[in-house]
Amino acid sequence: MNNKSKIARKTILITGAAGFLGSHLCDRMIAEGMRVIAMDNLITGDIKNVEHHFKNENFSFYHHDVSKFVHVPGDLDYILHFASPASPIDYLKMPIQTLKVGSLGTHNLLGLAKAKDARMLIASTSEVYGDPLVNPQNEEYWGNVNPIGPRGVYDEAKRFQEAITMAYHTYHGLETRIVRIFNTYGPRMRLNDGRALPAFFSQALTNKNMTVFGDGSQTRSFCYVSDLVEGIYRLLQSDYNLPVNIGNPDEITILDLAKEVKDLIRESTSEIVFKGLPKDDPKVRRPDISKAKEILNWEPSVSRQEGLKKTLAYFKSKIANDQ
């Protein structure tokens, strides 16, 4: 009998479980020996991302919108709240749903966590920093956000989510954790989700022009999904309740990223073209991960070169299977 079978199995609820990050978290928590309750309304998630767990007796899936009342029978040890449209193409198309899942959904799940005496970790984002006036961004920076701009529906939903989570921690003594996620990539990303990296892969693999917005000098910092999941797991198990940045501080301009993808797909005949920069698009994005290093003993280990190759293999396979 192994050690895990001797220990009472922990139960975790993961919202947004059929999404890119949520599905990888399901994989990790199953691997850690937990009983996983997955929940998703599938407006941006894909059931295919978790169907490999359907025969596992320690996995169950609920098709549900957490903006409505959430009921989970039995004991619950942890909640990971990852339900939300997360790419500009999604939250600009679904602004009300984005605000509701960040506010009503978070409130519902905090109430559930309180009733079950469960520890709750929320997925916040680097977007709480808006178009930052400091670089890199540390957790003490309050941000530069336009609350009524097109990105405000996502930025402010996440800022409210942090505020109500801290209120439950302070007022009710609830065990809470807040992860601020920076740009992440890897298998199970949607090719059409509107973000730069999958867009570049999609365009290059189909020999379409690769679209760079603005002059491409804006920067991002890309973290491979396995590194991010490791950081989230360590934060969940930690005793730290204030926000923690999890991301890769290896900063790159969007234009240079497009060139890296094009060089990786040597057979592509795509050309790089430029279009106008969207309103309030952040000019820089780079995490200060000093807290993650100190508190969680975490830092990313997958280089962008290695991560891009793994992601390319996934996208090639996906395009081939979809044809």
C-alpha positions as CSV (number, residue, x, y, z in Angstrom):
1,M,0.0,0.0,0.0
2,N,1.5,3.4,-1.0
3,N,1.5,6.4,1.3
4,K,-1.2,8.2,-0.6
5,S,-3.7,5.4,0.0
6,K,-3.0,5.5,3.7
7,I,-3.8,9.2,3.9
8,A,-7.4,10.5,3.6
9,R,-7.9,11.7,0.0
10,K,-8.3,15.5,-0.3
11,T,-11.2,16.8,-2.4
12,I,-10.7,19.9,-4.6
13,L,-13.2,21.9,-6.7
14,I,-11.7,23.4,-9.8
15,T,-13.8,26.0,-11.7
16,G,-13.0,26.8,-15.3
17,A,-11.8,23.2,-15.3
18,A,-12.2,22.6,-19.0
19,G,-10.1,25.6,-19.9
20,F,-6.4,25.8,-20.8
21,L,-5.1,26.3,-17.2
22,G,-8.0,24.6,-15.4
23,S,-7.5,21.4,-17.3
24,H,-3.7,21.3,-16.5
25,L,-4.6,21.9,-12.9
26,C,-7.0,18.9,-13.0
27,D,-4.1,16.8,-14.3
28,R,-1.8,17.9,-11.5
29,M,-4.3,17.5,-8.7
30,I,-5.3,14.0,-9.9
31,A,-1.5,13.2,-10.0
32,E,-1.2,14.5,-6.4
33,G,-3.9,11.9,-5.3
34,M,-6.8,14.3,-4.9
35,R,-10.4,13.8,-5.7
36,V,-11.2,16.4,-8.3
37,I,-14.6,18.0,-8.9
38,A,-14.4,19.9,-12.2
39,M,-16.8,22.6,-13.0
40,D,-17.2,24.6,-16.2
41,N,-20.0,26.2,-18.2
42,L,-18.0,25.6,-21.4
43,I,-18.4,29.1,-22.9
44,T,-14.7,29.2,-23.6
45,G,-13.6,25.8,-22.2
46,D,-13.5,22.6,-24.2
47,I,-14.7,19.3,-22.7
48,K,-12.0,17.5,-24.7
49,N,-9.4,19.0,-22.3
50,V,-10.6,16.8,-19.4
51,E,-12.4,13.9,-21.0
52,H,-9.3,11.7,-20.5
53,H,-10.3,11.7,-16.8
54,F,-13.9,10.6,-17.3
55,K,-13.2,7.0,-16.4
56,N,-11.3,7.9,-13.2
57,E,-13.4,7.4,-10.1
58,N,-11.7,10.3,-8.4
59,F,-12.8,12.8,-11.1
60,S,-16.3,14.2,-11.7
61,F,-17.5,17.0,-14.0
62,Y,-20.3,19.4,-13.5
63,H,-21.6,21.6,-16.4
64,H,-22.4,24.7,-14.4
65,D,-22.1,28.5,-14.4
66,V,-20.6,29.6,-11.0
67,S,-22.2,33.0,-11.3
68,K,-25.3,31.1,-10.2
69,F,-25.6,29.3,-6.8
70,V,-22.9,26.6,-6.4
71,H,-23.7,23.4,-4.5
72,V,-21.2,20.7,-3.9
73,P,-22.2,17.7,-1.7
74,G,-19.8,16.3,0.9
75,D,-16.6,17.6,2.3
76,L,-14.3,20.0,0.4
77,D,-10.7,20.8,1.2
78,Y,-9.7,23.2,-1.5
79,I,-11.3,25.4,-4.2
80,L,-9.4,26.7,-7.2
81,H,-11.4,29.5,-8.9
82,F,-10.2,29.7,-12.5
83,A,-13.5,30.3,-14.2
84,S,-13.4,33.4,-16.4
85,P,-13.0,34.5,-20.0
86,A,-9.3,35.3,-20.1
87,S,-8.4,36.5,-23.6
88,P,-9.3,39.9,-25.1
89,I,-11.3,38.3,-27.9
90,D,-13.5,36.5,-25.2
91,Y,-14.0,39.2,-22.6
92,L,-14.6,41.9,-25.2
93,K,-17.3,39.7,-26.7
94,M,-18.7,38.7,-23.3
95,P,-18.2,41.7,-21.0
96,I,-21.2,41.1,-18.7
97,Q,-20.3,37.4,-18.2
98,T,-16.7,38.4,-17.4
99,L,-17.8,40.9,-14.7
100,K,-20.3,38.4,-13.3
101,V,-17.9,35.5,-12.9
102,G,-15.4,37.8,-11.3
103,S,-17.9,39.2,-8.8
104,L,-21.0,37.0,-8.3
105,G,-19.0,33.8,-9.1
106,T,-16.3,34.7,-6.7
107,H,-18.8,35.6,-4.0
108,N,-20.7,32.3,-4.5
109,L,-17.4,30.3,-4.2
110,L,-16.2,32.2,-1.2
111,G,-19.5,31.4,0.5
112,L,-19.1,27.7,-0.4
113,A,-15.5,27.8,0.9
114,K,-16.7,29.3,4.2
115,A,-19.5,26.7,4.6
116,K,-17.1,23.8,3.8
117,D,-14.1,25.3,5.8
118,A,-12.1,24.9,2.6
119,R,-9.0,26.8,1.5
120,M,-9.7,28.9,-1.7
121,L,-7.2,30.1,-4.3
122,I,-8.3,32.6,-6.8
123,A,-6.8,33.1,-10.3
124,S,-6.0,36.8,-10.5
125,T,-3.9,38.2,-13.3
126,S,-1.1,40.6,-14.3
127,E,-3.9,42.7,-15.8
128,V,-4.6,44.1,-12.4
129,Y,-1.5,46.2,-13.1
130,G,-3.2,47.7,-16.2
131,D,-0.8,49.6,-18.5
132,P,1.9,49.7,-15.8
133,L,4.1,52.7,-15.1
134,V,6.8,50.5,-13.5
135,N,8.7,47.6,-14.9
136,P,9.0,44.9,-13.7
137,Q,5.7,44.8,-11.7
138,N,5.9,43.7,-8.1
139,E,2.9,42.9,-5.9
140,E,3.0,46.2,-4.1
141,Y,2.3,48.2,-7.3
142,W,-1.3,49.3,-7.4
143,G,-1.6,49.5,-11.1
144,N,-2.7,52.0,-13.9
145,V,-6.1,50.8,-15.0
146,N,-8.8,52.5,-17.1
147,P,-12.0,51.1,-15.4
148,I,-14.3,52.2,-18.3
149,G,-12.0,51.2,-21.1
150,P,-12.6,48.1,-23.2
151,R,-10.2,46.0,-21.0
152,G,-11.8,47.3,-17.8
153,V,-14.4,44.5,-17.7
154,Y,-11.6,42.0,-17.2
155,D,-9.2,44.2,-15.2
156,E,-11.8,45.4,-12.7
157,A,-13.4,42.0,-12.4
158,K,-10.1,40.7,-11.2
159,R,-9.4,43.6,-9.0
160,F,-12.8,43.2,-7.3
161,Q,-12.1,39.5,-7.0
162,E,-8.9,40.2,-5.1
163,A,-10.7,42.7,-2.9
164,I,-13.6,40.4,-1.9
165,T,-11.3,37.5,-1.3
166,M,-9.2,39.6,1.1
167,A,-12.4,40.8,2.8
168,Y,-13.4,37.1,3.4
169,H,-10.0,36.4,4.7
170,T,-9.9,39.4,7.0
171,Y,-13.6,39.4,8.2
172,H,-14.3,35.6,8.2
173,G,-10.8,34.3,8.8
174,L,-11.2,32.2,5.6
175,E,-8.0,30.5,4.3
176,T,-7.4,32.3,0.9
177,R,-4.6,32.5,-1.6
178,I,-4.2,34.9,-4.6
179,V,-2.1,34.1,-7.6
180,R,-1.4,36.9,-10.2
181,I,-0.8,35.0,-13.4
182,F,1.3,36.5,-16.2
183,N,1.2,35.4,-19.8
184,T,1.2,31.6,-20.0
185,Y,1.3,29.2,-22.9
186,G,1.5,25.6,-23.8
187,P,-0.7,22.7,-25.0
188,R,-4.5,23.1,-24.9
189,M,-4.4,26.8,-25.8
190,R,-7.0,27.7,-28.4
191,L,-5.6,28.7,-31.7
192,N,-8.3,31.4,-32.1
193,D,-8.3,32.9,-28.6
194,G,-7.0,36.2,-29.9
195,R,-3.7,36.3,-27.9
196,A,-0.4,36.9,-29.7
197,L,1.3,33.6,-29.2
198,P,-1.5,31.2,-30.5
199,A,-2.3,33.7,-33.2
200,F,1.3,33.7,-34.4
201,F,1.4,29.9,-34.4
202,S,-2.0,29.6,-36.2
203,Q,-1.0,32.2,-38.9
204,A,2.5,30.8,-39.5
205,L,1.2,27.2,-39.7
206,T,-1.4,28.1,-42.3
207,N,0.9,30.5,-44.2
208,K,-1.2,33.5,-43.4
209,N,0.3,36.9,-42.6
210,M,1.4,37.2,-39.0
211,T,-0.3,40.2,-37.4
212,V,1.7,42.4,-35.0
213,F,-0.3,45.2,-33.4
214,G,1.4,48.6,-33.1
215,D,5.1,48.6,-34.0
216,G,5.7,45.4,-31.9
217,S,7.8,47.1,-29.3
218,Q,5.4,46.3,-26.5
219,T,6.7,43.5,-24.3
220,R,5.3,40.4,-22.7
221,S,6.9,37.6,-20.5
222,F,5.8,34.1,-21.3
223,C,5.7,31.3,-18.8
224,Y,5.3,27.6,-19.9
225,V,2.2,26.0,-18.4
226,S,3.9,23.3,-16.4
227,D,6.0,26.0,-14.6
228,L,2.9,27.9,-13.8
229,V,1.0,24.9,-12.4
230,E,3.9,24.1,-10.2
231,G,3.9,27.7,-8.8
232,I,0.1,27.5,-8.2
233,Y,0.4,24.2,-6.4
234,R,3.1,25.5,-4.1
235,L,1.1,28.6,-3.4
236,L,-2.0,26.5,-2.5
237,Q,0.1,24.5,-0.1
238,S,1.7,27.6,1.5
239,D,0.7,29.7,4.4
240,Y,0.9,33.0,2.5
241,N,-2.4,34.9,1.9
242,L,-1.3,38.0,0.0
243,P,-1.0,38.1,-3.8
244,V,1.9,36.4,-5.4
245,N,3.1,36.9,-9.0
246,I,3.7,33.7,-10.9
247,G,5.3,34.1,-14.3
248,N,8.5,34.1,-16.3
249,P,10.5,37.3,-16.1
250,D,12.2,36.6,-19.4
251,E,10.8,39.7,-21.3
252,I,10.5,39.9,-25.1
253,T,9.0,42.3,-27.5
254,I,6.0,41.1,-29.5
255,L,7.8,41.7,-32.8
256,D,10.7,39.5,-31.6
257,L,8.3,36.8,-30.5
258,A,6.7,36.8,-34.0
259,K,10.2,36.4,-35.5
260,E,11.0,33.5,-33.1
261,V,7.8,31.7,-34.1
262,K,8.5,32.3,-37.8
263,D,12.0,31.0,-37.4
264,L,10.7,27.9,-35.6
265,I,8.3,27.1,-38.5
266,R,10.9,27.3,-41.3
267,E,8.5,26.0,-43.9
268,S,6.1,28.8,-43.4
269,T,5.7,31.5,-46.1
270,S,4.0,33.9,-43.7
271,E,5.1,37.6,-43.6
272,I,4.8,39.9,-40.6
273,V,2.3,42.7,-41.1
274,F,1.4,45.5,-38.7
275,K,-2.0,46.8,-37.6
276,G,-3.1,49.5,-35.1
277,L,-2.6,49.0,-31.4
278,P,-5.8,48.3,-29.5
279,K,-6.9,50.8,-26.9
280,D,-5.2,50.5,-23.5
281,D,-2.9,47.7,-24.6
282,P,-0.1,47.4,-22.0
283,K,3.2,48.6,-23.2
284,V,5.2,46.4,-20.9
285,R,4.6,43.3,-18.9
286,R,7.2,41.5,-16.7
287,P,6.7,40.0,-13.3
288,D,8.9,40.6,-10.3
289,I,9.0,37.1,-8.9
290,S,11.0,37.8,-5.8
291,K,8.2,36.8,-3.5
292,A,7.6,33.5,-5.3
293,K,11.3,32.7,-5.0
294,E,11.4,33.6,-1.3
295,I,8.1,32.2,-0.1
296,L,7.5,29.3,-2.5
297,N,11.1,28.5,-3.5
298,W,9.7,28.7,-7.0
299,E,11.0,30.0,-10.3
300,P,10.4,28.9,-13.9
301,S,12.6,26.1,-15.3
302,V,11.3,25.7,-18.9
303,S,13.1,28.1,-21.4
304,R,11.0,29.8,-24.0
305,Q,12.9,27.9,-26.8
306,E,11.9,24.6,-25.2
307,G,8.4,25.7,-24.4
308,L,7.7,27.0,-27.9
309,K,8.9,23.7,-29.5
310,K,6.4,21.7,-27.2
311,T,3.6,24.1,-28.0
312,L,4.4,23.9,-31.8
313,A,4.1,20.1,-31.6
314,Y,0.7,20.4,-30.0
315,F,-0.6,23.0,-32.5
316,K,0.6,21.0,-35.5
317,S,-1.2,17.9,-34.1
318,K,-4.4,19.9,-33.5
319,I,-4.5,21.4,-36.9
320,A,-3.8,18.0,-38.5
321,N,-6.6,16.4,-36.4
322,D,-9.1,19.2,-37.2
323,Q,-8.7,18.9,-40.9
